[in-house]
Amino acid sequence: MRLSGRGVACVRGGREVFSGLDFEAISGEAVAVVGRNGAGKTSLLRLIAGLLVPAGGTIALDGGDTELTLPEQCHYLGHRDALKPALSVAENLSFWADFLGGERRDATESLATVGLDHATHLPAGFLSAGQRRRLSLARLLTVRRPVWLLDEPTNALDVAGQDMFGGLMREHLGRGGMIIAATHGPLGIEARELRIGGTA
Ligand SMILES: Nc1ncnc2c1ncn2[C@@H]1O[C@H](COP(=O)(O)OP(=O)(O)OP(=O)(O)O)[C@@H](O)[C@H]1O
């Protein structure tokens, strides 16, 4: 599987953020998108996820499921955790599994893996920042998708959480998945750097 972008341009609010961007990721590979604040790291992830339309160029996935679009083969985890505070931990995960569709894995097991098995009935609004992030990560495990698009994924995770997440990323890559992560710090796994917008 190969994800590639050729001559990709991004315009937001009428202003060009970047243009002529080429990038590539293959199965089993992690790419760390780096660059200064406002360089367009989040925008690039949103372009790949189909949440923004490129102003130029093309983005394509070769060797994936031909019956599915690229966005349907991506998990997009934004830097804010998309959770409903009044729903419980288990209900939030169930919502995401329904929304994403496809084959669903055991949610209880996913919550145990991210260390939230003691909190399944707690409203998500009561979770700490790191626990909210862990709940978002459980989505990646409950519904399998080959392309993980992660925006500042280690934010708010403690050292044990970062280790746990490093293990999950390695497993995903070992299964032939790929990871594109926007980050200002170390991702915790070996990753090829994609710098956008010049030196930070
Ligand atoms: N909805 C929007 N309308 C107009 N401009 C936007 C919008 N969203 C983002 N931008 C602009 O697009 C540019 C790129 O933003 P983006 O969030 O992709 O940068 P980033 O590299 O992820 O930044 P950071 O490191 O601060 O997270 C910024 O100048 C931002 O102000």
The ligand as a Gaussian input file, in Angstrom:
#p B3LYP/6-31G(d) Opt

LIG

0 1
 N      -11.029000      27.471000       9.070000
 C       -9.996000      28.244000       8.716000
 N      -10.192000      29.385000       8.015000
 C       -9.145000      30.162000       7.647000
 N       -7.868000      29.875000       7.918000
 C       -7.628000      28.751000       8.616000
 C       -8.659000      27.882000       9.050000
 N       -8.104000      26.860000       9.711000
 C       -6.780000      27.068000       9.691000
 N       -6.489000      28.204000       9.034000
 C       -5.145000      28.752000       8.804000
 O       -4.399000      27.806000       8.053000
 C       -3.034000      27.855000       8.449000
 C       -2.561000      26.431000       8.739000
 O       -3.211000      25.973000       9.928000
 P       -2.912000      24.530000      10.529000
 O       -3.804000      24.354000      11.691000
 O       -2.980000      23.542000       9.420000
 O       -1.379000      24.707000      10.974000
 P       -0.476000      23.750000      11.863000
 O        0.828000      23.588000      11.123000
 O       -1.191000      22.497000      12.213000
 O       -0.246000      24.647000      13.150000
 P        0.069000      24.304000      14.704000
 O        1.494000      23.844000      14.774000
 O       -0.091000      25.635000      15.358000
 O       -0.936000      23.296000      15.154000
 C       -2.943000      28.811000       9.627000
 O       -2.454000      30.047000       9.176000
 C       -4.381000      28.940000      10.099000
 O       -4.636000      30.207000      10.640000

